[in-house]
Amino acid sequence: MRDCTPARVAIVATHPIQYQIPWFQGLSERPELDLKVFFGLLPDATQQGVGFGVGFHWDIPLLDGYRWELLANVSKAPSLGAFGGCDTPAIGRVLRRWAPDVVILTGWHSRMLMQAWWACRWLGIPLVVRGDSNNLAWRPWWKRLLHRQLLSQVNGVLAVGQANRDFYLESGVSPKRIDAAPHFVDNQRFTAAAVELERYRAELRRDWGIPVDATCFLFSGKLIPKKHPLDLLRALGLANRLGARARAHVLVAGAGELMEPARALAADERLPVTFAGFLNQTELARAYVAADCLVLPSDCGETWGLVVNEAMACARPAIVSDQVGCGPDLIVAGATGATFPTGDVAALADRLCEFAGDGERLRAMGVEARQLVLAGYSVERAVGGTLAAVNKVLGRSR
């Protein structure tokens, strides 16, 4: 194939994910590529709302700016959470008909993705993987062996961060087959929204009942067990009992199965907590601007934590557990945030006490955090890394 011919690239994804859309759009704008994205499901409001406890559609366009095709999903129970929720046995025929030069898979957590994996092997199509797995989670020997065998079959991988890269290296992938395509959010949209909303910060805080003199810590996301939202509330109570330099307040932006236990805990212990409920994409910046610092207490099930990118794009630092996947990349202790041992409520309370009342420090950390994500965790870098991987697999020079 001559270098002047656009490389035909297929991306296989279970469904449109708000964080991936700028990547699809950015790749589609590159003249070196002829891109098409294949989905197994366009979720309805109920399917999209699994984990949040409320049905919704994202309020930003998910299908604009790139070519896509919906494959026939034969699953008896189409869903986003189950391995078999996207079952597309025709994907082999579709790929053979479209004849891509390279296929990029967004992981291996779905039957659809594994069907595409084996179809590429059968058709002899070079395969690149961009998944979330990292080396922060313990795995039994048989699972490590399975990953090693699977990843020995791919032509390239796109690392979303340091812990993800380390996972690939520990799974036997040669460094020469790894390119960086870091996790990112729509930095421009979040930054612009935050800058515009700063003038209304006092009003936003008043509307959510956040005291003027309080340091507000934000929890943003699904209220589900792996994110440990109750740990933050328990740490809040402990921090205020320990006498934080200024009152600490928690703003919870989200919904999910732990909402009622969270409300009950806040009521029983009379904690200063505001429950904002589910906020859609265009509403999230309001919560980041109202808050002073994000807290993500998740366990290793949080393979990255893109809410940290969102907060930092809005110039807010973050406190995360030491099992959150983005920690090695985005948390520079004392500069962009802090970490604590997963599940250690007392240690988290210490972090809240350390930051509470020090608004000047938090603002300075927020500026550094924004600079970090704008410089290194952007759609431009993800697109550039993807192009590098495609060119490498096809033996092209850039």
N, C-alpha and C positions, 0 to 999 in steps of 0.2 A: 504493500500500500504506500502510495506517495505521500510525503509530508504535507502537501498542499490540500489533500482531501480531508474534509472535516471527519473526525472520528465519531462513529455512530455509537452512542453510549446509552444504555438502558439502566435506569435506577429502579429497583424493586423495593417497595415499601408497603407495609400493611394498610396504611391509611394516611391521609394528609395530616401532618403534624405542624402546628403553627411555627415551631422553631426551625423546621427544615425548609419551609417555603422560600425564604430568601436564598438559600443554597441552590434550590432548583432554579430559581429565577436568575441568579447570578451565573450559573453554568449555561443556561439557555442563551444568555447574551453573548457568550464567547463564540467568535466565528470559527474557532478550532474544533468545536463540538457540534454534533447533531444529537440533541438530547430528547429522550422521552421517558416519562415516569409511569410505572405500572403500579396500580393500587389493587388491593383485594377487597376494600370496603370503604364506602363513603358513609360514615356513621350518622345515624339520626340523633336527635337530641337525647334520647334515653341512653343509647349506646355511648355517646360522647360523655355523658355525665356519670358513668360508672366510676365509683371511687369518691366522687364529689357529693353524691346523694341527691343531686338535683340535675334535671335535664337541661341542656343548653346547646347552643351552637356558638362557636367562636365568632366574635364580632369583627374579625378582619378577613379579607378575602384569602381563601386557601387554594383556589384552583386557577388563579390568574397568572399570566406571565411565563408560562411554560406549557409544553405539550404533555398530555397525560392520557391514560387509558384505564378504564375500570375493567378488571377481569371478572369472569364468572366465578362467583364464590358459592361452592356447593355445600358449605358447612350447614348442618342442621340447626346450629345455634350461632349465627354470625355475631362476633363480638370482638372487642379489642383486648380483653384480658386473658382469654384462654388460648393455649397453644394451637388448638384446632379451630379457633374462631375465624381464621382466614384460610380457606382450603381451596386452592386454585389449580386443579390437576391439569388444566389446559395450558399452563404457562410454558411448558416445553414447546408446544405447537406455536404459541404466540412468538416466542423468542426465535424459533427457527424461521418463521415467516418474516419477522422484522430484521433479523440478521444483524444484531449489534456487533461491533468490534470488541466491546468490553461491557460487562455487566457489573454494576455496583449494588451490593446488598446492604441493607441497613441493619444487619444483625443476623441472628439465627434463632430467634425466640418465637418463631411462628412456623406452622406447617407450610404456609405459603413461601416463606423465605427458604426453607429447606428444599421445597419442591423446585424452586428456582436454582438453588445450589446444585442439585443433582442434574437438572436439565443442562446447566452450563457444562458440567463434567461430561455428560452424554454428547452434547453438541460441540464440544471442544472450544467453547467461548471463554476467553480469559476472564477471571473473576477477581474483583476487588471488594473488600469488606470494610464497612465503617460501622462498628458496633460500639456499645457502651461498657462492656465488661472491663473490670480492672482487677488489680492484684491485692486490693484491700480486703476482699472477702475470703474466708477459709473455704476450701473445696476438698472433697474426698479424692483419693488417688485416682479412682476410675473416671471422675469428671475431668481431672487434669489431663489424663491420658486421652480422653475423648476430644478435648479441645486441641491437644497437640496433633491428633490425627486429622481433625477437620482442617485446622489452619495450615497443615502441610500441603493442602490441596489448592490453596489460593495463590494467585499471582502477585497480589499486593494487599496491603491493609492501610487504612487511613486512621491515624491515632488522634483521638479527640482531646487527649491530655496526657500528663505524665504517667499517672497510674494505669491508664489504658495502654499506653506504650509499654510499660513494664509488664503488663499481663501478656502482651504479644511476645515480648522477648522471653519471658518465662515459659511460654508455650512453644518455644522453638522457632519462632519467626526470625529470620535474619534481619538485622538492622537495614540492610539494603532494600528490603521489601516494604519498609515502613515509611510513609510520608505523613506529615502533620496536616490535619484538617480540623483545627480545634473547635470545640463546642462554642457556640455564640448565640446571641439573641439579636434582634433588630436594634442594634445600638443607637442608630440614628433616631428611630421612633421614640425609644424610651428617653434618650437624652433630651430631645426636643420637647417632649411632653413634660419632663421634670423641670426644665428651665422655665417653661411657660407657667407651671403650677406653683413655683416657689413663691410668687407674690401672694398666693392664696393659702400659704401654709398655715397661718394662724386660724383662718376660717375652717380649713379642713380638720385641723386638730379640735377646734371647738365643736364642729358637727359630730365628731366621733367621741366627744367627752374626754379628750386627752388634756390633762392640766397643763397650763402654760409652763410651769417649772418642772415638769416631769421629763425624764428621758424615756422615750418611747422605743420599745423593742418590738419588731414586727415578725410575726409568723405568717408566711404566705404559702398556700398550697392546700393539698388534700389533708383533711384531718383523719389520717389512717395510721395503723400501728407502726409501720416502718419509719414514719417521720417523727414519732415521739413528741407530739405537741404537749402532752401532759407533763413531760419533763420540764418544758419551759415554764409552765404555770407553777409547778412545784418550786422551781428555782426562783421564780419571781417572789413567791411568798417568803422563801428563805432569805433572799437578798434584802427584802424590805425589813425583815426581822433583824437582820445583821446590821441594819442601819446604813444603807447605801447613801452616798454623799448627797444625792437628790432622789426624790421619789422616782421609782421605776414603774413604768406602765407598759402593758402589752396590748398590741393591736393584732387581732387574729383576722386575717383575710383569707377566707376559704370555707369549705364545708366538707362533710364526710361523716363516716360512721362514729367517730369519736367526738362529734360536736356536743351531743348531750352529756357525756361524761365530762367534757371540758367545761361546759356551762355549770354543771353540778359542782365540780371542784372549785370553780371561781366563786360560786355562791356560798358554798360551805365555808371557805376560808376567807371570804370577803376580799378577794383579790382585785386589784385595779386592772381590769381587763375589759377591752371593747371587742365585741364580736361583730365584724363588718359584714360577715356572710360572703358568699361567692362573688368575686369581682372578675368581670371579663377582661380580655386583653387591653382594651382601650381605657379601662378603669383602673388598672393596676398601678399606674404611676401615681395616682392620688395617694395610695397607701404608702408607697416608698417615700414620697415627699413629706407626708405627715409624720413618718417615723424618723428615728435617728440612726437606727442600726437594725439590720436583719439578723434573725437567729434561725439556724437550720439544725435541729438536734438529731437528725436522722441516723439510722444505723447503716450497715453496708448495702442495704437494698437501694440506697440513694446513689446510683452509679455515677452521677455527676452533680445535679442540683442547679438547674438553669435559673432558678429564682435568684441565685447569688449573682449571676451575670446581670440579671435585670436590675437588682438593687445597686450594683456597682455602676451600671450605666446611668443610674439616677443619682450617682455620687453619694452612695450610702455604703459604709463598711459592713462586714458580716462576721458573725460568730458561728462557726460550724463545728460539728463533732469530728473526731479524727478518723471516722469511717466514711465521711462524705467524699465522693469521688473528685470533686473540684478542689478540695483543700490544698493538695500539693501545688496546684497551679495558681490559684487565685488568692490564697490567704498567705500574706507576708506578715508574720506576727508583729504587732505593734505598728504596722504601716497601713495595711488594708483590712485588718481584722484580727481574729484570734481563733484558736481551736481549743477543744476540751475533750477529755476521754468520753466516748459514747456511753450514755446511760448514767454518767456521774453527775447527779443533780447538784451536789455541793460544789463541784468544780465549775459547773455552769453558773451557779449563783455567784461564785467568786468573779467570774468574767462580767456578769451584770453589775456587780458592785464596782469593779474596776472602771467600767465605762460610764456608769451613771453619774450625771452631774458634770461631766467633762465635755461640754458641748464643743468647745474650741478644738479639742483633740479629735472628736468624732468628725467634725467638719473637715479637718485636715486629712484624716484617714479616708474620708469619702472622696476627696479630690484625687488622692493617689489611687484609690480603687478604680475610679472612672478612667484615669490615664492608663491603668493596666489593661482593662478590658478593651478600650478603644484601640490600643496599640497592638495587642496580641491575640485577641479573641473576637474576631470579626468575620463577616461573610467573605470579605476579600481574601483573608488568609485561608479560609476553608476552600474557597474556589481555587486558589492558587495551588494548594496542596493536592486537590483532586486532579487538576490538570497535570501536575508533575507525576502523579501515580499513573494516569492514563498514558502519558507519553512514555513513561518508563516501561510499562507493560507492552506497549506497541513498538518499542524500540525506536521511538522518535526523539529527535533533539528539539528543544523548545526554541 
